[in-house]
Amino acid sequence: MIKNMQPFLSVVIPSFNEKRNLSRGVLDQVLEYLEQQKYSWELLLSDDGSTDGTITELQKFATRNKNIRVIQNIHAGKAPTVKSGMLAAKGQWRLFADFDQSSPLREVEKLLPWTEQGYDVVIGSREIAGALRDKEPFHRHMMGKVFNVVVQALAVPGIHDTQCGFKLLSGAATEVLFNQLVVYGGQEQRKDAFTGAFDVELLYLALKNGFRIKEVPVFWAYNETVRVSPLKDSFRMFRDILRIRLASLSGKYAKKETAQV
């Protein structure tokens, strides 16, 4: 990549204590895929204050290609970590994807064609026709469906899956939307690994700002994690949806701004 040249695609991958996933070689697969592409790219590894040696492994991995950057953040949760990476990115298009590669990076090939159709935000979906969910426990699937009913009623009507961690945004949409986050816009230190419903706030703002959103079916494989507490996390996510509505009603969201990217 030519120095100072804007890459076509930025890939942002947040991390928090990912030694297990690192041992699975997920980043090797990401890099192998990117190095095969004809377009220019960059890979940003945005770390959420890991304490298990992950950051050392990420820095070591970054020496393998000059287009890889590591961003160190305090432990503030997934939303600020993704935000940090997306706003540090320089790409014309910017994708954030989960570290465990539950939706493999190659799935971006299903999203990119829609960027040529005038869409500003293209999101992976596990719920619409053509999507494939692998090995997901029934109770987790049903929890997701109930959550989406509430989300569509209160925040983002017409979007069937807000929580799939595989989203592609234009540079302009990135600069506007991530700078307008209120519920998930802070950098407060956390003790837990709560992910939250920041995707809901992001998509709510996208609709509010008039950005065109396309939901695209992708492959998604369930990966077991000890970080999710179904009942506790569900309660906090429902609470935060109400906080999004209250933020909107109280005028906390800024009007649409123009970003030159």
C-alpha positions in Angstrom: 0.0 0.0 0.0 1.4 3.4 -1.0 2.1 5.6 2.0 -0.7 8.1 2.7 -2.9 6.4 0.1 -6.5 5.8 1.3 -7.1 2.1 1.3 -10.2 0.7 -0.2 -11.1 -1.5 2.8 -10.3 -1.1 6.4 -11.0 -4.2 8.6 -11.4 -3.5 12.3 -11.3 -6.4 14.7 -11.8 -5.8 18.4 -10.2 -8.0 21.0 -10.4 -8.8 24.7 -8.4 -11.6 26.2 -8.3 -13.6 23.0 -5.5 -16.1 23.7 -7.8 -19.0 23.0 -8.9 -17.6 19.6 -5.4 -16.7 18.8 -4.4 -20.3 19.3 -7.0 -21.3 16.7 -5.2 -19.2 14.1 -8.1 -16.9 13.3 -5.8 -13.9 12.5 -3.7 -16.1 10.2 -6.9 -16.7 8.2 -7.8 -13.0 8.1 -4.3 -12.0 6.9 -4.2 -14.8 4.3 -7.5 -13.6 2.9 -6.5 -10.0 2.8 -3.2 -10.7 1.1 -5.0 -12.4 -1.7 -7.1 -9.3 -2.6 -6.4 -7.0 -5.5 -7.7 -3.9 -3.6 -5.8 -1.9 -1.1 -6.5 -2.7 2.6 -5.5 -2.2 6.2 -6.1 -4.3 9.3 -6.7 -2.6 12.6 -6.5 -4.8 15.7 -8.3 -2.7 18.4 -7.7 -4.1 21.9 -10.0 -3.6 24.9 -7.4 -3.6 27.6 -6.6 -7.3 27.5 -4.8 -8.7 30.6 -3.9 -12.2 29.3 -1.0 -11.4 27.0 -3.2 -10.8 24.0 -1.7 -7.4 23.3 1.8 -8.8 23.0 0.6 -11.4 20.6 -1.2 -8.8 18.5 2.0 -6.6 18.3 4.0 -9.6 17.2 1.4 -10.5 14.6 1.4 -6.9 13.3 5.1 -7.3 12.3 4.0 -9.7 9.5 2.6 -7.0 7.3 3.0 -3.2 7.2 -0.7 -2.7 6.7 -1.5 -4.0 10.2 -1.9 -1.6 13.1 -2.6 -2.4 16.8 -4.6 0.1 18.9 -4.4 -0.2 22.7 -7.4 1.0 24.6 -8.5 1.0 28.3 -10.9 -1.8 29.1 -14.2 0.1 28.3 -16.1 -2.6 26.5 -16.7 -3.6 22.9 -18.4 -0.4 21.7 -15.6 2.0 22.6 -13.1 -0.5 21.3 -14.8 -0.8 17.9 -15.3 3.0 17.8 -11.6 3.6 18.4 -10.7 1.3 15.5 -13.3 2.6 13.1 -12.4 6.2 13.7 -8.7 5.5 13.4 -9.3 3.7 10.1 -8.7 5.4 6.8 -10.5 3.2 4.4 -13.1 4.2 1.8 -15.1 1.3 3.3 -14.7 0.1 6.9 -15.8 -3.3 8.2 -15.8 -4.4 11.8 -15.9 -8.1 12.5 -15.7 -10.3 15.6 -12.3 -11.7 16.7 -13.6 -15.3 16.7 -14.5 -14.9 13.0 -17.9 -16.4 13.6 -18.6 -14.8 10.3 -15.4 -15.3 8.3 -13.8 -12.3 6.6 -14.6 -13.9 3.2 -18.2 -13.1 3.9 -17.4 -9.5 3.0 -17.7 -10.5 -0.6 -21.4 -10.7 -0.1 -21.5 -7.1 1.3 -19.2 -5.3 -1.0 -21.4 -5.5 -4.2 -24.1 -3.4 -2.4 -21.7 -0.5 -1.9 -22.0 0.0 -5.7 -25.8 0.3 -5.3 -25.8 3.4 -3.2 -25.9 1.9 0.2 -23.9 3.6 3.0 -24.3 0.8 5.6 -24.3 -2.9 4.7 -24.8 -5.3 7.5 -24.5 -9.1 7.8 -27.6 -10.8 8.9 -28.3 -14.3 10.4 -32.1 -13.9 10.2 -33.1 -13.2 6.6 -33.5 -15.7 3.8 -30.2 -17.2 2.6 -28.4 -16.8 6.0 -26.9 -19.9 7.6 -26.4 -20.3 11.4 -24.2 -23.2 12.4 -24.3 -25.0 15.8 -26.3 -22.3 17.7 -28.1 -23.5 20.8 -31.9 -23.3 20.5 -32.3 -21.1 23.6 -29.8 -18.5 22.2 -31.6 -18.4 18.9 -34.9 -17.8 20.6 -33.5 -15.1 22.8 -32.3 -13.3 19.7 -35.7 -13.5 18.1 -37.4 -12.0 21.2 -34.8 -9.3 21.4 -35.3 -8.4 17.8 -39.1 -8.0 18.2 -38.4 -5.4 20.9 -35.7 -3.7 18.9 -37.9 -3.4 15.8 -40.7 -2.0 17.9 -38.6 0.6 19.7 -35.6 1.5 17.6 -34.9 0.1 14.2 -38.0 -1.1 12.3 -37.4 -3.3 9.3 -34.0 -4.6 10.4 -34.1 -8.3 11.3 -30.7 -8.8 12.9 -29.0 -5.9 14.6 -26.5 -7.9 16.6 -24.5 -9.8 14.0 -21.0 -8.4 14.5 -20.2 -8.0 10.8 -21.0 -4.5 9.5 -19.6 -2.5 6.6 -19.8 1.3 6.6 -18.6 4.0 4.2 -16.0 6.3 5.6 -18.4 9.2 5.6 -21.1 7.1 7.5 -18.4 6.0 10.0 -17.3 9.5 10.8 -20.9 10.7 11.4 -22.4 7.7 13.2 -19.6 6.8 15.6 -19.2 10.4 16.7 -22.9 10.6 17.5 -23.1 7.6 19.8 -24.4 8.6 23.2 -25.4 5.5 25.2 -22.2 3.7 23.9 -20.1 6.8 23.2 -18.1 6.9 26.4 -14.7 5.5 27.5 -15.5 4.5 31.1 -13.4 1.8 32.7 -15.2 -1.5 33.0 -14.6 -4.7 35.0 -16.7 -7.1 32.9 -16.8 -8.0 29.2 -20.3 -6.7 28.5 -20.9 -6.3 24.7 -24.2 -4.5 24.8 -26.5 -3.3 22.2 -24.3 -0.6 20.6 -25.2 -2.0 17.2 -28.8 -0.9 17.9 -27.7 2.6 18.6 -25.5 2.7 15.5 -28.3 1.5 13.3 -30.8 3.8 15.0 -28.5 6.8 14.2 -28.1 5.5 10.6 -31.8 5.6 10.0 -32.1 9.0 11.8 -29.4 10.5 9.6 -30.9 9.1 6.4 -28.1 6.7 5.5 -29.2 3.8 3.3 -29.0 0.4 5.0 -28.8 -3.0 3.3 -29.2 -6.2 5.3 -27.4 -9.2 3.6 -27.5 -12.9 4.6 -24.2 -14.3 5.8 -22.8 -17.5 7.2 -22.4 -17.4 11.0 -21.0 -20.1 13.3 -21.7 -20.2 17.0 -18.6 -20.2 19.2 -19.0 -21.0 22.9 -18.1 -18.2 25.2 -18.1 -17.7 29.0 -18.5 -14.0 28.6 -22.2 -14.0 28.0 -24.6 -14.1 30.9 -27.9 -14.6 29.1 -30.3 -13.3 31.7 -28.1 -10.5 33.0 -26.9 -9.3 29.6 -30.5 -9.5 28.1 -31.7 -7.2 30.9 -28.9 -4.7 30.3 -29.5 -4.7 26.6 -33.2 -4.1 27.0 -32.4 -1.3 29.4 -30.0 0.3 26.9 -32.7 0.2 24.2 -34.8 2.4 26.5 -31.8 4.6 27.0 -31.5 5.1 23.3 -35.1 6.1 23.0 -34.8 8.5 25.9 -31.6 10.0 24.4 -33.5 10.7 21.2 -36.6 12.1 22.9 -34.4 14.4 25.0 -32.6 15.7 21.9 -29.1 14.3 22.8 -28.5 13.1 19.2 -26.9 15.7 17.0 -28.3 16.5 13.6 -26.8 15.0 10.5 -23.3 16.3 9.7 -21.4 16.2 6.5 -18.1 14.3 6.6 -15.5 14.5 3.9 -13.7 11.2 3.7 
